[in-house]
Amino acid sequence: MNMQQAAQYADSVISGTLSAAKPAVHWTHGESTDGTCNDFKNDATGTGTVTRRAAVMTIISATQRGKFIEAVKRYWKDKGYVITAARDSSESPAIFATTSENFRLALEVGYKGQVFLNVVTPCVKQSEVTPPKTKPNGPDYSGGKIPTPNVQSEFWSKQSSS
């Protein structure tokens, strides 16, 4: 697998993960980065890694965050991903996982309740990497400043869990 193939796999993990939320949430691509993998002497190994990022644009209220994270957790477990850690916090909960191919996943709630999803590839054969081809659900802010969540949802944005 090369870096482009790994990036495409990471893109599919992002779109699949965010599609697990029902009803659907709006999301956009975040900054995509790549770099080299070096050995213990800091010598290049001919391998590299890619990080793909996404931000959820739907307002997910504090009362609904647990449901959102549970939906993602269920999806990840169904895909065979291993949950490696969880941060149980009312303001900034998070879950972390790895795939069988050693891709590392992080879903974290940040400022103003915005949900961020990062997928980091393992070290793979170096290659050029193109921007994500997967279509976000909503406006595409990639390459620019991503605003705080601004899309209302009758389900995800409601303030009461009843």
N, CA and C atoms as an extended XYZ file, in Angstrom:
486
Properties=species:S:1:pos:R:3:atomname:S:1:resname:S:1:resid:I:1 pbc="F F F"
N         0.849       -1.176        0.000 N   MET     1
C         0.000        0.000        0.000 CA  MET     1
C         0.892        1.236        0.000 C   MET     1
N         0.553        2.226       -0.832 N   ASN     2
C         1.303        3.480       -0.816 CA  ASN     2
C         0.475        4.564       -0.113 C   ASN     2
N         1.063        5.758        0.004 N   MET     3
C         0.408        6.829        0.748 CA  MET     3
C        -0.926        7.237        0.124 C   MET     3
N        -1.014        7.261       -1.198 N   GLN     4
C        -2.273        7.626       -1.855 CA  GLN     4
C        -3.357        6.592       -1.548 C   GLN     4
N        -3.003        5.332       -1.639 N   GLN     5
C        -3.976        4.273       -1.336 CA  GLN     5
C        -4.408        4.335        0.129 C   GLN     5
N        -3.446        4.597        1.010 N   ALA     6
C        -3.764        4.713        2.435 CA  ALA     6
C        -4.677        5.916        2.685 C   ALA     6
N        -4.403        7.020        1.989 N   ALA     7
C        -5.243        8.215        2.137 CA  ALA     7
C        -6.670        7.927        1.674 C   ALA     7
N        -6.806        7.201        0.582 N   GLN     8
C        -8.145        6.862        0.085 CA  GLN     8
C        -8.881        5.955        1.069 C   GLN     8
N        -8.147        5.035        1.673 N   TYR     9
C        -8.767        4.183        2.691 CA  TYR     9
C        -9.207        5.042        3.879 C   TYR     9
N        -8.341        5.972        4.309 N   ALA    10
C        -8.691        6.868        5.418 CA  ALA    10
C        -9.936        7.682        5.072 C   ALA    10
N       -10.027        8.141        3.825 N   ASP    11
C       -11.216        8.887        3.390 CA  ASP    11
C       -12.471        8.033        3.521 C   ASP    11
N       -12.363        6.755        3.160 N   SER    12
C       -13.536        5.877        3.260 CA  SER    12
C       -13.903        5.619        4.722 C   SER    12
N       -12.908        5.574        5.600 N   VAL    13
C       -13.183        5.418        7.030 CA  VAL    13
C       -13.945        6.640        7.535 C   VAL    13
N       -13.516        7.830        7.117 N   ILE    14
C       -14.194        9.059        7.543 CA  ILE    14
C       -15.632        9.091        7.043 C   ILE    14
N       -15.829        8.883        5.753 N   SER    15
C       -17.192        8.973        5.222 CA  SER    15
C       -18.078        7.876        5.805 C   SER    15
N       -17.542        6.678        5.990 N   GLY    16
C       -18.321        5.600        6.596 CA  GLY    16
C       -18.686        5.897        8.035 C   GLY    16
N       -17.712        6.397        8.791 N   THR    17
C       -17.947        6.716       10.199 CA  THR    17
C       -19.027        7.782       10.335 C   THR    17
N       -18.900        8.855        9.571 N   LEU    18
C       -19.858        9.951        9.715 CA  LEU    18
C       -21.217        9.601        9.129 C   LEU    18
N       -21.267        8.634        8.234 N   SER    19
C       -22.552        8.158        7.704 CA  SER    19
C       -23.276        7.272        8.711 C   SER    19
N       -22.567        6.810        9.733 N   ALA    20
C       -23.181        5.945       10.742 CA  ALA    20
C       -24.168        6.709       11.613 C   ALA    20
N       -24.020        8.012       11.681 N   ALA    21
C       -24.933        8.827       12.487 CA  ALA    21
C       -26.264        8.951       11.758 C   ALA    21
N       -27.328        8.566       12.443 N   LYS    22
C       -28.677        8.688       11.884 CA  LYS    22
C       -29.513        9.504       12.844 C   LYS    22
N       -30.131       10.575       12.427 N   PRO    23
C       -30.119       11.126       11.077 CA  PRO    23
C       -28.739       11.665       10.702 C   PRO    23
N       -28.550       11.872        9.410 N   ALA    24
C       -27.246       12.291        8.875 CA  ALA    24
C       -26.810       13.632        9.454 C   ALA    24
N       -25.499       13.789        9.597 N   VAL    25
C       -24.923       15.065       10.023 CA  VAL    25
C       -24.201       15.703        8.840 C   VAL    25
N       -24.098       17.021        8.880 N   HIS    26
C       -23.305       17.736        7.886 CA  HIS    26
C       -21.858       17.711        8.361 C   HIS    26
N       -20.927       17.527        7.419 N   TRP    27
C       -19.512       17.520        7.771 CA  TRP    27
C       -18.699       18.041        6.596 C   TRP    27
N       -17.474       18.421        6.892 N   THR    28
C       -16.558       18.908        5.867 CA  THR    28
C       -15.174       18.317        6.101 C   THR    28
N       -14.394       18.286        5.039 N   HIS    29
C       -13.008       17.844        5.181 CA  HIS    29
C       -12.217       18.904        5.937 C   HIS    29
N       -11.304       18.441        6.781 N   GLY    30
C       -10.352       19.325        7.421 CA  GLY    30
C        -9.048       19.272        6.644 C   GLY    30
N        -8.003       19.810        7.246 N   GLU    31
C        -6.691       19.817        6.593 CA  GLU    31
C        -6.149       18.396        6.488 C   GLU    31
N        -5.605       18.079        5.333 N   SER    32
C        -4.956       16.789        5.110 CA  SER    32
C        -3.451       17.029        5.137 C   SER    32
N        -2.742       16.207        5.894 N   THR    33
C        -1.288       16.367        5.969 CA  THR    33
C        -0.612       15.026        5.719 C   THR    33
N         0.644       15.095        5.308 N   ASP    34
C         1.430       13.878        5.131 CA  ASP    34
C         2.869       14.171        5.508 C   ASP    34
N         3.590       13.120        5.826 N   GLY    35
C         4.985       13.280        6.216 CA  GLY    35
C         5.742       11.977        6.057 C   GLY    35
N         7.032       12.045        6.313 N   THR    36
C         7.880       10.861        6.173 CA  THR    36
C         7.960       10.113        7.499 C   THR    36
N         8.254        8.837        7.397 N   CYS    37
C         8.517        8.016        8.574 CA  CYS    37
C        10.024        7.787        8.617 C   CYS    37
N        10.613        8.053        9.753 N   ASN    38
C        12.057        7.904        9.904 CA  ASN    38
C        12.369        6.814       10.917 C   ASN    38
N        13.597        6.293       10.843 N   ASP    39
C        14.008        5.280       11.806 CA  ASP    39
C        14.543        5.964       13.066 C   ASP    39
N        15.064        5.167       13.987 N   PHE    40
C        15.515        5.707       15.266 CA  PHE    40
C        16.687        6.679       15.124 C   PHE    40
N        17.403        6.655       13.989 N   LYS    41
C        18.502        7.596       13.748 CA  LYS    41
C        18.018        8.815       12.964 C   LYS    41
N        16.712        8.887       12.755 N   ASN    42
C        16.074        9.960       11.990 CA  ASN    42
C        16.421        9.902       10.505 C   ASN    42
N        16.792        8.725       10.030 N   ASP    43
C        17.035        8.519        8.603 CA  ASP    43
C        15.727        8.130        7.923 C   ASP    43
N        15.548        8.625        6.706 N   ALA    44
C        14.338        8.309        5.945 CA  ALA    44
C        14.263        6.812        5.666 C   ALA    44
N        13.064        6.278        5.681 N   THR    45
C        12.860        4.840        5.467 CA  THR    45
C        12.170        4.552        4.137 C   THR    45
N        11.847        5.598        3.381 N   GLY    46
C        11.115        5.391        2.129 CA  GLY    46
C         9.625        5.196        2.347 C   GLY    46
N         9.202        5.464        3.578 N   THR    47
C         7.784        5.337        3.902 CA  THR    47
C         7.253        6.670        4.423 C   THR    47
N         5.944        6.775        4.418 N   GLY    48
C         5.318        7.996        4.902 CA  GLY    48
C         3.956        7.702        5.502 C   GLY    48
N         3.380        8.710        6.090 N   THR    49
C         2.080        8.595        6.735 CA  THR    49
C         1.212        9.778        6.322 C   THR    49
N        -0.088        9.573        6.358 N   VAL    50
C        -1.054       10.603        5.975 CA  VAL    50
C        -2.060       10.760        7.109 C   VAL    50
N        -2.456       11.994        7.376 N   THR    51
C        -3.541       12.255        8.316 CA  THR    51
C        -4.669       12.938        7.565 C   THR    51
N        -5.846       12.348        7.642 N   ARG    52
C        -7.055       12.938        7.066 CA  ARG    52
C        -7.922       13.400        8.227 C   ARG    52
N        -8.573       14.548        8.032 N   ARG    53
C        -9.382       15.142        9.094 CA  ARG    53
C       -10.745       15.554        8.560 C   ARG    53
N       -11.725       15.534        9.447 N   ALA    54
C       -13.063       16.022        9.112 CA  ALA    54
C       -13.630       16.721       10.340 C   ALA    54
N       -14.519       17.668       10.088 N   ALA    55
C       -15.209       18.379       11.162 CA  ALA    55
C       -16.708       18.304       10.901 C   ALA    55
N       -17.454       18.023       11.951 N   VAL    56
C       -18.913       17.963       11.842 CA  VAL    56
C       -19.461       19.379       11.950 C   VAL    56
N       -20.303       19.747       11.002 N   MET    57
C       -20.880       21.089       10.957 CA  MET    57
C       -22.266       21.150       11.606 C   MET    57
N       -22.851       19.986       11.864 N   THR    58
C       -24.138       19.940       12.560 CA  THR    58
C       -23.904       20.251       14.033 C   THR    58
N       -24.772       21.062       14.598 N   ILE    59
C       -24.698       21.362       16.028 CA  ILE    59
C       -25.173       20.119       16.778 C   ILE    59
N       -24.278       19.546       17.560 N   ILE    60
C       -24.635       18.383       18.376 CA  ILE    60
C       -24.653       18.860       19.822 C   ILE    60
N       -25.849       18.930       20.389 N   SER    61
C       -26.003       19.469       21.744 CA  SER    61
C       -25.325       18.559       22.765 C   SER    61
N       -25.061       19.133       23.933 N   ALA    62
C       -24.429       18.373       25.011 CA  ALA    62
C       -25.259       17.147       25.372 C   ALA    62
N       -26.587       17.259       25.278 N   THR    63
C       -27.441       16.122       25.636 CA  THR    63
C       -27.417       15.022       24.579 C   THR    63
N       -26.985       15.330       23.364 N   GLN    64
C       -26.987       14.342       22.286 CA  GLN    64
C       -25.595       13.778       21.979 C   GLN    64
N       -24.564       14.337       22.570 N   ARG    65
C       -23.191       13.896       22.268 CA  ARG    65
C       -22.973       12.425       22.565 C   ARG    65
N       -23.513       11.959       23.671 N   GLY    66
C       -23.356       10.551       24.030 CA  GLY    66
C       -23.958        9.632       22.977 C   GLY    66
N       -25.128       10.008       22.455 N   LYS    67
C       -25.775        9.203       21.414 CA  LYS    67
C       -24.930        9.188       20.140 C   LYS    67
N       -24.354       10.337       19.809 N   PHE    68
C       -23.518       10.421       18.607 CA  PHE    68
C       -22.292        9.522       18.761 C   PHE    68
N       -21.631        9.638       19.894 N   ILE    69
C       -20.429        8.833       20.127 CA  ILE    69
C       -20.779        7.347       20.160 C   ILE    69
N       -21.901        6.993       20.749 N   GLU    70
C       -22.319        5.586       20.776 CA  GLU    70
C       -22.579        5.054       19.371 C   GLU    70
N       -23.176        5.875       18.504 N   ALA    71
C       -23.423        5.451       17.116 CA  ALA    71
C       -22.101        5.170       16.405 C   ALA    71
N       -21.118        6.039       16.619 N   VAL    72
C       -19.798        5.848       16.007 CA  VAL    72
C       -19.124        4.608       16.592 C   VAL    72
N       -19.202        4.474       17.896 N   LYS    73
C       -18.587        3.318       18.563 CA  LYS    73
C       -19.171        2.007       18.029 C   LYS    73
N       -20.491        1.944       17.893 N   ARG    74
C       -21.147        0.751       17.341 CA  ARG    74
C       -20.653        0.466       15.930 C   ARG    74
N       -20.573        1.516       15.107 N   TYR    75
C       -20.106        1.357       13.726 CA  TYR    75
C       -18.676        0.826       13.712 C   TYR    75
N       -17.808        1.430       14.516 N   TRP    76
C       -16.417        0.994       14.555 CA  TRP    76
C       -16.315       -0.474       14.988 C   TRP    76
N       -17.056       -0.846       16.012 N   LYS    77
C       -17.021       -2.250       16.470 CA  LYS    77
C       -17.545       -3.184       15.387 C   LYS    77
N       -18.629       -2.780       14.706 N   ASP    78
C       -19.180       -3.601       13.616 CA  ASP    78
C       -18.171       -3.787       12.486 C   ASP    78
N       -17.312       -2.796       12.269 N   LYS    79
C       -16.286       -2.881       11.223 CA  LYS    79
C       -15.062       -3.673       11.688 C   LYS    79
N       -15.041       -4.057       12.960 N   GLY    80
C       -13.906       -4.813       13.486 CA  GLY    80
C       -12.793       -3.938       14.032 C   GLY    80
N       -13.030       -2.640       14.128 N   TYR    81
C       -12.023       -1.749       14.702 CA  TYR    81
C       -11.978       -1.988       16.217 C   TYR    81
N       -10.807       -1.802       16.793 N   VAL    82
C       -10.628       -2.015       18.227 CA  VAL    82
C       -10.630       -0.662       18.928 C   VAL    82
N       -11.553       -0.495       19.876 N   ILE    83
C       -11.596        0.733       20.673 CA  ILE    83
C       -10.413        0.667       21.634 C   ILE    83
N        -9.510        1.641       21.537 N   THR    84
C        -8.291        1.617       22.351 CA  THR    84
C        -8.385        2.504       23.581 C   THR    84
N        -9.246        3.518       23.533 N   ALA    85
C        -9.397        4.416       24.676 CA  ALA    85
C       -10.675        5.223       24.502 C   ALA    85
N       -11.129        5.762       25.619 N   ALA    86
C       -12.287        6.650       25.602 CA  ALA    86
C       -12.064        7.721       26.655 C   ALA    86
N       -12.539        8.912       26.360 N   ARG    87
C       -12.477       10.004       27.335 CA  ARG    87
C       -13.917       10.323       27.704 C   ARG    87
N       -14.281        9.990       28.926 N   ASP    88
C       -15.639       10.220       29.406 CA  ASP    88
C       -15.690       11.609       30.033 C   ASP    88
N       -16.180       12.550       29.261 N   SER    89
C       -16.240       13.937       29.703 CA  SER    89
C       -17.541       14.534       29.199 C   SER    89
N       -18.208       15.309       30.036 N   SER    90
C       -19.465       15.908       29.585 CA  SER    90
C       -19.224       16.975       28.521 C   SER    90
N       -18.095       17.666       28.582 N   GLU    91
C       -17.822       18.732       27.613 CA  GLU    91
C       -17.033       18.274       26.398 C   GLU    91
N       -16.042       17.415       26.613 N   SER    92
C       -15.202       17.015       25.475 CA  SER    92
C       -14.926       15.510       25.475 C   SER    92
N       -15.985       14.715       25.298 N   PRO    93
C       -15.769       13.269       25.222 CA  PRO    93
C       -15.019       12.896       23.947 C   PRO    93
N       -14.439       11.710       23.957 N   ALA    94
C       -13.689       11.241       22.784 CA  ALA    94
C       -13.609        9.726       22.810 C   ALA    94
N       -13.420        9.151       21.624 N   ILE    95
C       -13.106        7.726       21.524 CA  ILE    95
C       -11.979        7.561       20.511 C   ILE    95
N       -11.187        6.533       20.739 N   PHE    96
C       -10.024        6.262       19.908 CA  PHE    96
C       -10.049        4.789       19.525 C   PHE    96
N        -9.594        4.486       18.317 N   ALA    97
C        -9.624        3.100       17.843 CA  ALA    97
C        -8.501        2.859       16.843 C   ALA    97
N        -8.272        1.585       16.559 N   THR    98
C        -7.350        1.195       15.491 CA  THR    98
C        -8.055        0.168       14.607 C   THR    98
N        -7.660        0.165       13.341 N   THR    99
C        -8.171       -0.838       12.411 CA  THR    99
C        -7.186       -2.004       12.395 C   THR    99
N        -7.569       -3.089       11.757 N   SER   100
C        -6.661       -4.238       11.663 CA  SER   100
C        -5.423       -3.898       10.837 C   SER   100
N        -5.525       -2.859        9.991 N   GLU   101
C        -4.386       -2.421        9.172 CA  GLU   101
C        -3.530       -1.383        9.901 C   GLU   101
N        -3.844       -1.126       11.180 N   ASN   102
C        -3.125       -0.191       12.042 CA  ASN   102
C        -3.351        1.279       11.689 C   ASN   102
N        -4.498        1.596       11.119 N   PHE   103
C        -4.895        2.993       10.989 CA  PHE   103
C        -5.410        3.416       12.364 C   PHE   103
N        -5.059        4.636       12.797 N   ARG   104
C        -5.477        5.132       14.105 CA  ARG   104
C        -6.583        6.168       13.927 C   ARG   104
N        -7.669        5.991       14.666 N   LEU   105
C        -8.843        6.843       14.549 CA  LEU   105
C        -9.078        7.586       15.855 C   LEU   105
N        -9.473        8.844       15.737 N   ALA   106
C        -9.827        9.636       16.913 CA  ALA   106
C       -11.067       10.454       16.594 C   ALA   106
N       -12.077       10.340       17.433 N   LEU   107
C       -13.272       11.161       17.337 CA  LEU   107
C       -13.341       11.952       18.636 C   LEU   107
N       -13.229       13.281       18.522 N   GLU   108
C       -13.170       14.127       19.707 CA  GLU   108
C       -14.139       15.290       19.590 C   GLU   108
N       -14.739       15.642       20.721 N   VAL   109
C       -15.599       16.817       20.784 CA  VAL   109
C       -14.738       17.968       21.285 C   VAL   109
N       -14.752       19.067       20.532 N   GLY   110
C       -13.927       20.215       20.872 CA  GLY   110
C       -14.738       21.464       21.171 C   GLY   110
N       -14.160       22.603       20.836 N   TYR   111
C       -14.737       23.919       21.103 CA  TYR   111
C       -16.155       24.022       20.554 C   TYR   111
N       -17.050       24.568       21.369 N   LYS   112
C       -18.471       24.747       21.010 CA  LYS   112
C       -19.133       23.433       20.609 C   LYS   112
N       -18.601       22.313       21.117 N   GLY   113
C       -19.206       21.017       20.852 CA  GLY   113
C       -18.946       20.469       19.466 C   GLY   113
N       -18.005       21.083       18.732 N   GLN   114
C       -17.733       20.594       17.376 CA  GLN   114
C       -17.013       19.250       17.442 C   GLN   114
N       -17.491       18.315       16.626 N   VAL   115
C       -16.911       16.976       16.589 CA  VAL   115
C       -15.872       16.917       15.475 C   VAL   115
N       -14.710       16.390       15.813 N   PHE   116
C       -13.612       16.238       14.862 CA  PHE   116
C       -13.269       14.761       14.745 C   PHE   116
N       -12.988       14.335       13.530 N   LEU   117
C       -12.578       12.958       13.266 CA  LEU   117
C       -11.250       12.994       12.531 C   LEU   117
N       -10.256       12.317       13.089 N   ASN   118
C        -8.937       12.209       12.467 CA  ASN   118
C        -8.635       10.744       12.207 C   ASN   118
N        -8.049       10.476       11.046 N   VAL   119
C        -7.580        9.132       10.717 CA  VAL   119
C        -6.120        9.260       10.302 C   VAL   119
N        -5.244        8.550       11.017 N   VAL   120
C        -3.808        8.568       10.742 CA  VAL   120
C        -3.425        7.201       10.190 C   VAL   120
N        -2.749        7.207        9.048 N   THR   121
C        -2.355        5.949        8.418 CA  THR   121
C        -1.092        5.402        9.077 C   THR   121
N        -0.854        4.112        8.934 N   PRO   122
C         0.447        3.585        9.341 CA  PRO   122
C         1.496        4.049        8.325 C   PRO   122
N         2.753        3.769        8.585 N   CYS   123
C         3.804        4.072        7.618 CA  CYS   123
C         3.654        3.127        6.427 C   CYS   123
N         3.545        3.712        5.251 N   VAL   124
C         3.375        2.956        4.006 CA  VAL   124
C         4.348        3.524        2.976 C   VAL   124
N         4.455        2.870        1.837 N   LYS   125
C         5.380        3.303        0.786 CA  LYS   125
C         5.088        4.749        0.385 C   LYS   125
N         6.153        5.563        0.329 N   GLN   126
C         5.986        6.974       -0.027 CA  GLN   126
C         5.432        7.135       -1.435 C   GLN   126
N         4.547        8.116       -1.583 N   SER   127
C         3.992        8.470       -2.886 CA  SER   127
C         3.361        9.850       -2.772 C   SER   127
N         3.009       10.403       -3.906 N   GLU   128
C         2.255       11.656       -3.911 CA  GLU   128
C         0.875       11.381       -3.321 C   GLU   128
N         0.292       12.409       -2.716 N   VAL   129
C        -1.041       12.272       -2.132 CA  VAL   129
C        -1.917       13.413       -2.642 C   VAL   129
N        -3.062       13.060       -3.190 N   THR   130
C        -4.008       14.069       -3.673 CA  THR   130
C        -5.014       14.389       -2.568 C   THR   130
N        -5.684       15.533       -2.678 N   PRO   131
C        -6.727       15.862       -1.695 CA  PRO   131
C        -7.842       14.815       -1.718 C   PRO   131
N        -8.631       14.765       -0.658 N   PRO   132
C        -9.730       13.795       -0.610 CA  PRO   132
C       -10.686       13.964       -1.788 C   PRO   132
N       -11.142       12.837       -2.317 N   LYS   133
C       -12.118       12.851       -3.412 CA  LYS   133
C       -13.535       12.608       -2.892 C   LYS   133
N       -13.643       12.089       -1.658 N   THR   134
C       -14.970       11.850       -1.094 CA  THR   134
C       -15.675       13.186       -0.903 C   THR   134
N       -16.966       13.186       -1.137 N   LYS   135
C       -17.747       14.418       -1.017 CA  LYS   135
C       -18.221       14.576        0.422 C   LYS   135
N       -18.002       15.768        0.993 N   PRO   136
C       -18.536       16.007        2.331 CA  PRO   136
C       -20.056       16.126        2.255 C   PRO   136
N       -20.700       15.979        3.384 N   ASN   137
C       -22.146       16.168        3.445 CA  ASN   137
C       -22.389       17.604        3.900 C   ASN   137
N       -22.509       18.506        2.939 N   GLY   138
C       -22.670       19.928        3.227 CA  GLY   138
C       -21.591       20.712        2.523 C   GLY   138
N       -21.488       22.010        2.846 N   PRO   139
C       -20.467       22.846        2.211 CA  PRO   139
C       -19.060       22.310        2.471 C   PRO   139
N       -18.188       22.455        1.486 N   ASP   140
C       -16.805       21.991        1.609 CA  ASP   140
C       -15.920       23.171        1.990 C   ASP   140
N       -15.433       23.161        3.221 N   TYR   141
C       -14.565       24.231        3.708 CA  TYR   141
C       -13.088       23.868        3.582 C   TYR   141
N       -12.764       22.743        2.938 N   SER   142
C       -11.365       22.329        2.862 CA  SER   142
C       -10.537       23.426        2.202 C   SER   142
N        -9.361       23.639        2.764 N   GLY   143
C        -8.476       24.683        2.264 CA  GLY   143
C        -8.750       26.038        2.887 C   GLY   143
N        -9.770       26.126        3.712 N   GLY   144
C       -10.115       27.394        4.360 CA  GLY   144
C       -10.373       27.191        5.841 C   GLY   144
N       -10.782       28.272        6.477 N   LYS   145
C       -11.091       28.215        7.908 CA  LYS   145
C       -12.444       27.528        8.090 C   LYS   145
N       -12.459       26.524        8.932 N   ILE   146
C       -13.699       25.801        9.205 CA  ILE   146
C       -14.431       26.525       10.334 C   ILE   146
N       -15.677       26.945       10.079 N   PRO   147
C       -16.425       27.627       11.141 CA  PRO   147
C       -16.867       26.646       12.227 C   PRO   147
N       -17.330       27.196       13.336 N   THR   148
C       -17.918       26.346       14.365 CA  THR   148
C       -19.216       25.765       13.808 C   THR   148
N       -19.761       24.748       14.450 N   PRO   149
C       -20.976       24.116       13.925 CA  PRO   149
C       -22.074       25.153       13.683 C   PRO   149
N       -22.735       25.034       12.522 N   ASN   150
C       -23.732       26.044       12.161 CA  ASN   150
C       -24.968       25.453       11.485 C   ASN   150
N       -25.116       24.135       11.543 N   VAL   151
C       -26.262       23.479       10.912 CA  VAL   151
C       -27.152       22.895       12.009 C   VAL   151
N       -28.386       23.356       12.062 N   GLN   152
C       -29.351       22.857       13.046 CA  GLN   152
C       -29.905       21.503       12.612 C   GLN   152
N       -30.121       20.634       13.572 N   SER   153
C       -30.754       19.336       13.334 CA  SER   153
C       -31.838       19.160       14.389 C   SER   153
N       -33.013       18.772       13.943 N   GLU   154
C       -34.112       18.554       14.887 CA  GLU   154
C       -33.713       17.524       15.944 C   GLU   154
N       -32.937       16.528       15.542 N   PHE   155
C       -32.524       15.478       16.475 CA  PHE   155
C       -31.225       15.830       17.200 C   PHE   155
N       -30.152       16.083       16.456 N   TRP   156
C       -28.831       16.253       17.068 CA  TRP   156
C       -28.683       17.549       17.855 C   TRP   156
N       -29.421       18.577       17.500 N   SER   157
C       -29.250       19.879       18.145 CA  SER   157
C       -30.187       20.094       19.326 C   SER   157
N       -31.127       19.180       19.551 N   LYS   158
C       -32.099       19.421       20.624 CA  LYS   158
C       -31.409       19.415       21.982 C   LYS   158
N       -31.936       20.259       22.856 N   GLN   159
C       -31.310       20.487       24.161 CA  GLN   159
C       -31.744       19.501       25.239 C   GLN   159
N       -32.796       18.756       24.986 N   SER   160
C       -33.295       17.800       25.967 CA  SER   160
C       -33.216       16.404       25.375 C   SER   160
N       -32.891       15.426       26.196 N   SER   161
C       -32.769       14.056       25.688 CA  SER   161
C       -34.110       13.333       25.638 C   SER   161
N       -35.194       14.013       25.983 N   SER   162
C       -36.518       13.363       25.959 CA  SER   162
C       -37.100       13.293       24.574 C   SER   162
